[in-house]
Amino acid sequence: MQNLSLTQIERAIKRSEPEDQRRLLVRLPRLVGLDIGTLALLKLAGPSFEFWNNEQDSIYDRI
């Protein structure tokens, strides 16, 4: 199998259809080795960061 660079992988994802991108997003935690417990903790912690969704901090959204 061919080894792809990160840039090549990113380009392939950008060129993919939205449905394929969504399927990749679902599979990605398993592909990078995140166990179900870690994934559950990340989902649980997500709402704790909602305070950053505000107009004053929007400048940092593009970093």
C-alpha positions, 0 to 999 in steps of 0.5 A: 500500500502506498504511504500518503503524506498528511497533505495528500490525505487532507486534499483527498478529504477536501475533494470527497463528497460530504457524505464520505466526509461524514462517514470518515468523521464517524470512523476517525476516532477508531482509526486514530486509536481512541477508545470508547471511554476516551471518546465518551469523556470528550463528548461529555466535556464538550458543553463545558466549552460553550462559553467560547462561542461568543462574538468577542472570541470569534476572531480566534475561530480561524486559527 
